[in-house]
Amino acid sequence: MSIKLIGIKEFRANISDYAKKARKEGVRFVIMNRNTPLFELKPFEKGVELENIFADIAEGLEDAERGRVYSQEDILAQFSK
């Protein structure tokens, strides 16, 4: 997947065009403001369906309710090993 950097003003002016290009051409756009990345626009991988996304969200919420979560400190400790 190719990556293209675009400014926020350009993105706002042509948002639908960039969404179409991302989907049809498989391009990932990184939207910048004064040389700082703000967010990215990228297409979903093939086979990803909205129902799967909702199922993943529900699973994450259930994990959080049951305390099956990691703190930032836990994760950073794993990286420093």
C-alpha positions in Angstrom: 0.0 0.0 0.0 1.5 3.3 -1.0 1.5 6.3 1.4 0.9 9.9 0.5 1.2 13.0 2.7 -1.4 15.7 2.2 -2.2 19.0 3.9 -5.3 19.5 6.0 -6.6 22.3 3.7 -6.2 20.1 0.6 -7.9 17.2 2.4 -10.8 19.3 3.5 -11.4 20.7 0.0 -11.3 17.2 -1.6 -12.3 14.8 1.1 -14.6 12.6 -1.1 -11.9 12.3 -3.8 -9.4 11.1 -1.3 -11.8 8.6 0.2 -12.5 7.2 -3.3 -8.7 7.0 -4.1 -8.0 5.3 -0.8 -10.7 2.7 -1.5 -10.2 2.1 -5.2 -6.4 2.4 -5.4 -5.4 1.1 -1.9 -3.6 4.4 -1.0 -3.0 5.4 2.6 -3.2 9.1 3.2 -1.5 10.8 6.1 -3.1 14.2 6.8 -0.7 16.8 8.0 -0.9 20.2 9.6 2.3 22.3 9.6 4.4 19.2 9.2 2.7 17.3 12.0 0.7 14.2 11.2 -2.9 14.5 12.4 -4.6 11.3 11.3 -4.6 8.8 8.5 -7.2 7.7 5.9 -6.8 4.2 4.7 -9.1 1.6 3.3 -10.3 -1.5 5.2 -8.6 -4.7 4.3 -10.6 -7.0 2.0 -13.1 -9.1 3.9 -13.5 -6.7 6.7 -17.2 -6.2 7.4 -19.0 -3.8 9.7 -20.4 -6.7 11.7 -16.8 -7.9 12.4 -15.9 -4.4 13.6 -18.9 -4.3 16.0 -18.0 -7.8 17.3 -14.4 -6.7 18.0 -15.7 -3.6 19.8 -18.1 -5.7 21.9 -15.3 -8.0 22.8 -13.1 -5.2 23.9 -15.9 -3.7 26.1 -16.4 -7.0 27.7 -12.7 -7.4 28.4 -12.7 -3.9 30.0 -15.7 -4.7 32.2 -14.1 -7.9 33.4 -10.8 -6.2 34.1 -8.9 -7.9 31.4 -6.9 -4.8 30.5 -3.3 -3.6 30.7 -2.1 -0.3 32.0 0.3 1.8 30.0 2.9 1.0 32.6 2.4 -2.7 32.1 2.8 -2.4 28.4 5.9 -0.2 28.7 7.4 -2.8 31.1 6.9 -5.5 28.5 8.8 -3.5 25.9 11.7 -2.8 28.2 12.4 -6.6 28.8 
